[in-house]
Amino acid sequence: MKRAFRNTLCLMLTLLLYQPLFSQNIIRFTQTPGTGSQAFKVREPVLRLKPGDTLISQTLMGDYYTAEGGAWPGEVGPIYIEGATPNDQLVIKIIKIRPNRQYGPARINPDFGGLTSDVRMRLLNPKSPDERFLWRLDHDKNTGTLDLPRSRMGRIEVPLAPMLGRVAVAPRNEESFPGLWPGDFGGNMDAPEIREGVTVYLPIFHDGALFYFGDGHALQGEGEIAGTGLEATMDVEVQFDLIKNKPIDWPRIEDDDYIMVVGSARPLIDAFRLAHVELVEWMVDDYGFDKWEAYQVLAQLATSTVANIVDPLYTVVAKYPKAFLPR
């Protein structure tokens, strides 16, 4: 009798302990190729989810990712999150981002990139060639390999660091931004910090948030200086939630070591300022800092990265170490 009681008690405790695991709603969804969104805007959602739901999906495949090349397939979305309002934050916990195909194309372009002329900046230097590079991805080794026939090395093999170049909500009002644009809605931020294991917080401008994702990069250097990362289709797993009644102005990111804010603007210095101003506000609102004392400690402890210098707006990620937040 006592043993039966103990067994029942143990079972009840186990069920209580793992209740979130058992009650978690997992949704598997793959958007039909050819239906990808080419702009961030309000449109009819392709899927509806609830806070707490976990989505298992893929970025869109298209000829862009094949050996021959072709058109860009667009983004997955929009996804409607039940209960999301413009007075809330959309929370996206990134559980998994993994390349799922053989190739990762990249490119240099005579009219697009950080070190060549483009429509906004004329340079006297000769233009770069228009050249496509096809990296081979080894999923078991988590490496990318590229032949370098004109270089002394002959070949390079590097570790991969998968990321999502684009996570977004529908922009404010009736605005519509082509896929290359970043902004306060997220979009094409091209921040390597948006990787497996981080949480992204986005402002919301419309009921349901209308979330988009895509533009997987198996690897990308800071700045995305040539205009592309190591482009790759991805298996993606994300969990959604809401922070109610606490709106924010710019995308935020959190990992084990840092709280981060993403700012996008031209000139680059304005993106830097926007990111750091919002980071001060985060420290004040959530961690109890006085504004001017937060400004002072951020001045000594902040780090930052330049996510992109090629898009219509440039993007900076400002970071504050969590080791120096109150416990």
Secondary structure, DSSP 8 states (H G I E B T S, - for coil): -HHHHHHHHHHHHHHHHTHHHHH--EEE----TT--BSEES----SEEE-TT-EEEEE----GGGSSS------BEEEEEETT--TTSEEEEEEEEEEE-SSEEEEEEBTTBSTTS--SS---SS-----EEEEEEEETTTTEEEEEETTSSSEEEEEE---EEEEEEE--STT--EETT-EETTEEE---TTSBTT-EEEEE--STT--EEEEEEEEE--TB-TTS--EE--EEEEEEEEEETT---SS-EEE-SSEEEEEEEESSHHHHHHHHHHHHHHHHHHHH---HHHHHHHHHHH-EEEEEESSSSSEEEEEEEEGGGS--
